[in-house]
Amino acid sequence: IRPLVYRIAYCVSREENRSQNSEARSQNLG
């Protein structure tokens, strides 16, 4: 795949993971 496409996909997936991780963290702490 092209580096640019890879970077875009990486950023998008990281944004999604951040929101999911924040929810998972609150559940684990609670």
N, C-alpha and C positions, 0 to 999 in steps of 0.2 A: 504493500500500500504506500501511497505518497506520504512523505513526512508531514505535510500540512494537514492532510486528512487525519492522520494519526494523532496529531496534536489537538485538533478540534475534538475528536472522539474522546481523547484522554481528558480534556477539560470538562466536557459534558458529563462523562461518567464520574469524574471527581466531584462535580457539583451535586450529582444525584446521591453519591455515596455520603457526602457530607450531611445532607438532610437526613438520610436514613440512619447514619451513625449517631447523630444527635438524639434521635428518637430512641435508638437502642440504648444509648448511654443513660438516658433518663429512666428507662425501664429497669436497667440493671441496678442503678443506684436505688431506685424505689423498691 
